[in-house]
């Protein structure tokens, strides 16, 4: 979840992908624990924040690339 928050604030591609991957791994671990572990919600929050940060980065790069093309 921390990587997702930092990736969202910094709009950083490099933190969005690990946030998604680690969130998925954490949700699998929670599901496999049979109720002994909790934190599935925090893992889901990390996935969502990582995806939003990643999407924000892609949109920002697309807008900047379009701006570059239009100024030529």
Secondary structure, DSSP 4 states (H G I P E B T S, - for coil): -HHHHHHHHHT-HHHHHHHHHHHHHHHHHHHHTTTS---HHHHHHHHHHHHHHHHHHHHHHHHHHHHHHHH-
